[in-house]
């Protein structure tokens, strides 16, 4: 951040810009990280302006950590995803190439075992249950909570949203286990919000027809509050608030400009699935970054595509089959035979990583304290399988990113451990959630820590 203050106005990180729409709907917009929220060491002030004015000492506390669990359906083509070399000098594979600019900020893992993937299910459902919860698939859902909810139960209580569940590709196919990655407990799904219009409403307040028709902005309701606050702030904070509000307005325009059918979820028997999912993914990532920056939540799950994903990929030129078809028929699928079929899977997985890289870039663009939002966010990227065709549950590949100075980064490591070992290591040693245990965890992975 360009300037960190020691003696000027102190702004609470809990401050909100408030207003009412013409229809009487309440609007609340959180502030981005401001220089007046942090001391000279980049530590957040815990006291509110009111308590400081009353003579209370400006208590300080470390900037809170965040956690994001990112998921893509189906497995990977290992030859194009997993590096051949270990350590810091590994060569980026075609699937991982979009992360070149953040190579020093990610830790690529392979060899991870999904130790709870056996039992009833179709290969995907039981694997998904084991991946997210470390527990068996019951036939309708998992037997317990997912890792994001375990972490949210520890650190999410002081946020407006204990956690956010975000999705992109709708894919109504399948049962609850295919469509959800977050679970509150035994067979209790927490569905992802897949419609940008609705996610925007949750974060900022109910929209009305004027907003939909792009005749008014949701910001119109809070401008008086914003102007009053800016009069008390230093110049760089005023600029930051103006940029923040402009970013929200850009999101308004982008969402309002979506085709009308993008505001609705397709019925279960819909077989088109030809929407522009990259466009939706970026909007959803933008909204997630806003939520994390404004302290609306500290925990989120992000489901780019569903378990046993059936997405088509017109933006890649692949429409003759769906993703799941390509994974099981790489040598037979029309228009993608033999080697070409494997290249289709390579290109699909590279798109997945491109969207993950977009989220990383957005997090990194938000200054916060003595660093940025990415520095204070830990991300785990996972699939329900390793090699896709055989539904392989051993040797999974994962990516761990961000997570401050506690996370060892810039390497590829073949680990001997479970998904649960990865989760507990990151949750306790990097995020500081103190979950202590996970059903398939037996140890901490020292290779992930500095």
C-alpha positions in Angstrom: 0.0 0.0 0.0 1.4 3.4 -0.9 1.1 4.9 2.6 0.6 3.4 6.0 -0.4 5.9 8.7 0.5 6.2 12.4 -1.2 9.5 13.2 -4.4 10.4 11.4 -8.0 9.3 11.3 -8.5 5.6 12.1 -11.2 3.9 10.2 -12.9 0.7 11.4 -12.7 -2.3 9.0 -16.3 -2.9 9.9 -17.5 0.4 8.4 -20.3 0.3 5.8 -21.8 2.7 3.3 -25.6 2.6 3.8 -28.6 3.8 2.0 -32.2 3.0 0.9 -33.5 2.4 -2.6 -36.6 4.3 -3.9 -38.5 1.1 -3.0 -37.2 1.1 0.5 -34.7 -1.7 0.2 -31.7 -1.4 2.4 -28.3 -1.2 0.7 -25.0 -1.8 2.5 -21.6 -1.7 0.8 -18.5 -2.6 2.7 -15.3 -0.6 2.4 -12.1 -1.9 0.8 -8.9 -2.1 2.8 -7.8 1.6 3.5 -4.5 3.0 4.8 -6.4 4.5 7.7 -7.4 1.0 8.8 -3.8 -0.1 9.5 -0.8 1.0 11.7 2.7 1.5 10.4 3.4 -2.3 10.5 0.3 -3.1 8.4 -1.6 -4.4 11.4 -5.4 -3.7 11.4 -6.9 -1.4 14.1 -9.4 -3.3 16.1 -11.0 -0.3 17.8 -13.9 1.6 16.1 -13.7 5.4 15.5 -16.3 5.8 18.3 -14.2 4.0 20.9 -11.1 5.9 19.9 -12.9 9.2 20.1 -14.1 8.2 23.6 -10.4 7.8 24.7 -10.0 4.1 24.3 -6.6 2.8 23.2 -6.5 1.8 19.5 -6.2 -1.9 19.9 -4.4 -3.7 17.1 -4.7 -7.2 15.7 -3.2 -9.1 12.7 -5.1 -8.9 9.4 -7.5 -11.8 9.3 -6.7 -14.8 7.0 -9.2 -16.1 4.4 -9.7 -19.5 2.8 -11.0 -20.4 -0.6 -11.6 -24.0 -1.8 -11.7 -24.2 -5.6 -13.1 -27.2 -7.5 -13.2 -28.4 -11.1 -15.2 -31.5 -12.1 -13.6 -34.7 -13.5 -9.9 -35.5 -13.3 -6.9 -34.5 -15.3 -4.6 -35.8 -18.0 -1.6 -36.4 -15.7 1.0 -36.2 -18.5 -0.1 -32.6 -19.2 -0.8 -31.5 -15.6 1.8 -33.0 -13.2 5.4 -31.8 -13.6 8.1 -34.4 -14.2 10.5 -32.7 -11.9 10.2 -32.0 -8.2 11.5 -29.0 -6.3 11.8 -25.3 -7.3 13.2 -26.0 -10.8 10.2 -28.0 -12.2 9.0 -27.2 -15.7 5.5 -25.8 -15.9 3.3 -28.3 -17.8 0.8 -27.2 -20.5 -2.1 -27.3 -18.0 -0.2 -25.2 -15.4 1.2 -22.7 -17.9 -1.4 -20.0 -17.0 0.2 -19.8 -13.5 3.6 -18.8 -14.9 3.3 -15.2 -13.5 2.5 -16.6 -10.0 5.0 -19.6 -10.0 6.6 -18.3 -6.8 3.2 -18.0 -5.1 1.9 -21.6 -5.7 2.9 -25.0 -4.4 1.9 -27.9 -6.8 1.2 -31.2 -5.1 1.0 -34.7 -6.6 0.7 -38.1 -5.0 -2.2 -37.0 -2.7 -4.5 -39.9 -1.8 -8.3 -39.6 -1.4 -8.5 -42.1 1.4 -12.3 -42.0 1.8 -13.3 -42.6 -1.9 -14.2 -46.2 -1.6 -17.7 -47.5 -1.0 -21.1 -46.9 -2.7 -21.3 -44.5 -5.6 -20.7 -44.2 -9.3 -17.0 -43.5 -9.1 -17.6 -39.7 -9.1 -20.0 -39.4 -6.2 -18.0 -41.4 -3.7 -14.8 -39.7 -4.8 -16.4 -36.3 -4.3 -17.7 -37.2 -0.9 -14.2 -38.4 0.2 -12.5 -35.3 -1.3 -14.8 -32.7 0.3 -15.6 -34.3 3.7 -13.2 -37.3 4.2 -16.3 -39.4 4.8 -18.4 -42.0 2.9 -21.1 -41.2 0.4 -24.4 -42.3 1.8 -26.2 -42.6 -1.5 -27.6 -39.1 -1.2 -24.7 -37.1 0.1 -21.7 -37.3 2.4 -21.7 -38.4 6.0 -20.4 -35.2 7.4 -19.4 -31.5 6.8 -17.0 -30.4 4.1 -13.7 -28.9 4.9 -14.7 -25.3 4.0 -17.5 -25.6 6.5 -15.3 -27.0 9.2 -13.0 -24.0 8.7 -15.9 -21.6 8.6 -17.2 -22.9 11.9 -13.9 -21.8 13.4 -13.2 -18.4 11.7 -16.4 -17.4 10.0 -18.5 -16.3 13.0 -17.5 -12.6 12.9 -18.3 -12.1 9.3 -21.6 -11.1 7.7 -21.6 -14.4 5.8 -20.0 -17.3 7.7 -19.2 -18.7 4.3 -20.1 -18.1 0.6 -20.8 -20.9 -1.9 -20.2 -19.8 -5.4 -20.7 -21.7 -8.7 -20.4 -21.1 -12.4 -21.5 -23.8 -14.9 -25.0 -24.9 -13.9 -25.1 -28.5 -15.1 -28.4 -29.6 -13.6 -27.4 -33.2 -14.4 -27.0 -35.7 -11.6 -27.8 -35.9 -7.9 -27.0 -33.7 -5.0 -23.5 -35.0 -4.7 -22.6 -34.0 -8.3 -24.1 -30.5 -7.9 -22.7 -29.4 -4.5 -19.3 -29.2 -3.0 -20.2 -27.6 0.3 -22.0 -29.6 3.0 -23.1 -28.4 6.5 -23.3 -32.0 7.8 -24.9 -35.3 7.1 -26.6 -35.0 3.7 -27.0 -31.3 4.2 -26.1 -29.6 1.0 -25.1 -25.9 0.7 -25.8 -25.2 -3.0 -23.5 -22.8 -4.8 -25.0 -19.5 -6.1 -24.5 -19.7 -9.8 -26.3 -16.6 -11.0 -24.2 -13.3 -10.8 -27.4 -11.2 -10.4 -28.3 -13.1 -7.2 -24.7 -13.1 -5.8 -24.6 -9.3 -6.4 -27.9 -8.9 -4.5 -26.6 -10.9 -1.6 -23.5 -8.8 -1.2 -24.9 -5.3 -1.8 -28.7 -5.4 -1.4 -31.9 -6.1 -3.4 -32.0 -4.7 -6.9 -35.0 -3.0 -8.5 -36.1 -2.4 -12.0 -34.1 0.8 -12.4 -30.9 -1.2 -11.7 -31.9 -4.0 -14.1 -32.6 -1.5 -16.9 -29.3 0.3 -16.2 -31.0 3.6 -15.6 -29.8 3.9 -12.0 -27.0 2.5 -10.0 -27.1 0.8 -6.6 -24.4 3.3 -5.7 -26.9 6.2 -6.0 -28.2 5.2 -2.6 -24.9 5.4 -0.7 -23.3 8.4 -2.3 -24.3 10.8 0.5 -22.8 8.4 3.1 -19.6 8.0 0.9 -19.2 11.8 0.6 -19.5 12.3 4.3 -16.9 9.6 5.0 -14.4 10.9 2.4 -14.3 14.3 4.0 -12.6 12.6 7.0 -10.1 10.6 5.1 -6.6 11.2 3.6 -6.3 11.6 -0.1 -5.1 8.1 -0.9 -8.1 6.6 0.9 -10.5 8.8 -1.0 -9.0 7.5 -4.2 -9.3 3.9 -3.0 -13.0 4.4 -2.2 -13.6 6.0 -5.6 -11.9 3.1 -7.3 -13.9 0.6 -5.2 -17.2 2.2 -6.1 -16.2 2.4 -9.7 -15.4 -1.3 -9.6 -18.8 -2.1 -8.2 -20.4 0.0 -10.9 -18.5 -1.9 -13.6 -19.8 -5.1 -12.1 -23.4 -3.7 -12.2 -23.0 -2.9 -15.9 -21.4 -6.2 -16.8 -24.1 -8.2 -15.0 -27.0 -6.1 -16.4 -25.5 -6.6 -19.8 -25.7 -10.4 -19.7 -28.3 -12.0 -22.0 -31.6 -12.4 -20.3 -31.4 -16.2 -20.1 -28.2 -15.9 -17.9 -30.4 -14.7 -15.0 -32.1 -18.0 -14.8 -31.1 -21.6 -14.0 -31.9 -24.1 -16.8 -34.2 -27.0 -16.0 -32.8 -30.4 -15.3 -33.6 -31.8 -18.7 -31.9 -28.9 -20.5 -29.3 -30.3 -22.9 -27.8 -27.2 -24.5 -25.2 -26.0 -21.9 -23.7 -23.6 -24.5 -23.5 -20.5 -22.3 -20.3 -18.4 -22.1 -19.0 -19.8 -18.8 -15.7 -17.9 -18.9 -17.7 -14.7 -18.9 -19.7 -15.9 -15.8 -16.6 -17.2 -14.1 -14.9 -13.9 -14.2 -17.9 -12.1 -12.8 -18.2 -14.6 -10.0 -14.5 -14.2 -9.2 -14.9 -10.4 -9.2 -17.8 -10.7 -6.8 -15.8 -13.1 -4.5 -12.9 -10.7 -4.4 -15.2 -7.9 -3.4 -16.7 -10.0 -0.6 -13.3 -11.0 0.8 -12.0 -7.4 0.5 -15.0 -5.9 2.2 -14.8 -8.5 5.1 -18.2 -9.9 4.1 -16.8 -13.4 4.5 -13.5 -15.2 5.3 -14.4 -18.5 3.8 -15.7 -19.5 0.3 -16.0 -22.4 -2.0 -15.9 -22.0 -5.7 -17.3 -24.6 -8.0 -16.2 -23.8 -11.6 -17.7 -27.0 -13.0 -19.6 -29.8 -11.4 -18.5 -33.2 -10.2 -18.8 -35.5 -13.3 -18.9 -32.3 -15.3 -20.9 -32.3 -18.5 -19.9 -28.9 -19.8 -19.3 -28.2 -23.4 -16.6 -25.8 -24.5 -17.6 -23.6 -27.5 -15.0 -21.0 -26.5 -12.3 -23.7 -27.0 -14.0 -25.0 -30.1 -15.0 -28.3 -28.5 -18.8 -29.0 -28.8 -19.0 -32.5 -30.3 -19.0 -34.0 -26.8 -19.2 -33.0 -23.2 -16.3 -33.0 -20.8 -17.2 -36.3 -19.1 -17.5 -37.9 -22.6 -14.0 -36.7 -23.5 -12.5 -38.2 -20.3 -13.8 -41.6 -21.0 -13.7 -41.7 -24.8 -10.6 -39.9 -25.7 -9.8 -42.5 -28.4 -13.4 -42.6 -29.8 -15.2 -39.3 -29.4 -16.2 -37.8 -32.7 -13.9 -35.0 -33.7 -11.3 -35.9 -31.1 -9.6 -39.3 -31.8 -6.4 -40.7 -30.3 -3.8 -38.1 -29.5 -6.2 -35.3 -30.4 -8.6 -36.5 -27.7 -5.9 -36.2 -25.0 -5.2 -32.7 -26.3 -8.8 -31.8 -25.8 -8.5 -32.8 -22.1 -5.3 -30.8 -21.9 -7.0 -27.7 -23.3 -10.0 -28.1 -21.0 -7.8 -28.3 -17.9 -5.7 -25.4 -19.0 -8.9 -23.3 -19.2 -9.7 -24.4 -15.6 -6.3 -23.1 -14.5 -6.7 -19.9 -16.5 -9.8 -19.1 -14.4 -8.0 -19.9 -11.2 -5.1 -17.6 -12.3 -7.7 -14.8 -13.0 -8.9 -15.1 -9.4 -5.3 -15.0 -8.1 -4.6 -11.9 -10.1 -7.7 -10.1 -8.8 -6.8 -11.0 -5.2 -3.3 -9.7 -5.8 -4.6 -6.4 -7.2 -6.2 -5.4 -3.9 -3.8 -3.7 -1.5 -4.2 -4.6 2.2 -2.0 -3.5 5.0 1.6 -4.2 4.3 0.7 -6.5 1.4 -2.3 -7.5 -0.7 -5.4 -9.6 -0.4 -3.7 -12.6 -2.0 -1.1 -12.5 0.8 -3.8 -13.0 3.3 -5.8 -15.7 1.4 -5.1 -19.4 1.3 -6.4 -21.3 -1.7 -6.7 -25.0 -2.4 -7.5 -26.2 -6.0 -8.7 -29.8 -6.3 -10.5 -32.3 -8.6 -12.4 -35.4 -7.6 -9.9 -37.6 -9.5 -6.4 -37.8 -10.7 -6.2 -39.5 -14.1 -9.8 -39.0 -15.3 -10.6 -42.1 -17.3 -10.0 -44.8 -14.6 -11.5 -42.6 -11.8 -8.2 -42.7 -10.1 -8.3 -41.8 -6.4 -4.6 -42.2 -5.6 -2.0 -39.7 -6.7 -4.3 -36.7 -6.9 -2.9 -33.4 -8.0 -3.7 -30.2 -6.0 -2.5 -26.6 -5.9 -2.0 -24.6 -2.8 -1.6 -20.9 -3.2 -1.3 -17.6 -1.3 -1.3 -17.9 2.4 1.3 -15.5 3.8 4.8 -16.3 4.7 3.9 -19.6 6.4 3.2 -21.5 3.2 6.2 -22.9 1.3 5.7 -21.9 -2.3 7.4 -22.1 -5.7 7.7 -25.9 -5.8 6.3 -29.1 -7.0 6.3 -31.9 -4.3 5.2 -35.5 -4.6 3.8 -36.1 -1.2 3.0 -39.2 0.8 -0.2 -38.3 2.4 -3.9 -37.8 2.1 -6.3 -35.0 1.1 -7.0 -34.6 4.9 -3.3 -34.1 5.6 -3.3 -31.2 3.1 -6.4 -29.7 4.6 -5.3 -29.8 8.2 -1.9 -28.5 7.4 -3.2 -25.5 5.5 -6.2 -24.9 7.9 -4.1 -24.9 11.1 -0.6 -23.9 10.1 -1.4 -21.3 7.4 -5.0 -20.1 7.9 -4.8 -20.5 11.7 -8.3 -22.0 12.0 -7.4 -24.5 14.6 -9.6 -27.3 13.3 -7.2 -29.9 14.8 -8.5 -32.9 12.8 -10.2 -34.2 9.6 -11.4 -37.7 9.1 -8.6 -38.8 6.7 -5.8 -36.7 8.3 -3.0 -38.5 10.1 -0.2 -35.9 10.0 0.9 -32.4 9.0 2.8 -32.1 5.7 6.1 -30.3 6.5 6.8 -29.8 2.8 4.0 -27.3 2.7 5.4 -25.1 5.4 8.3 -22.7 5.6 
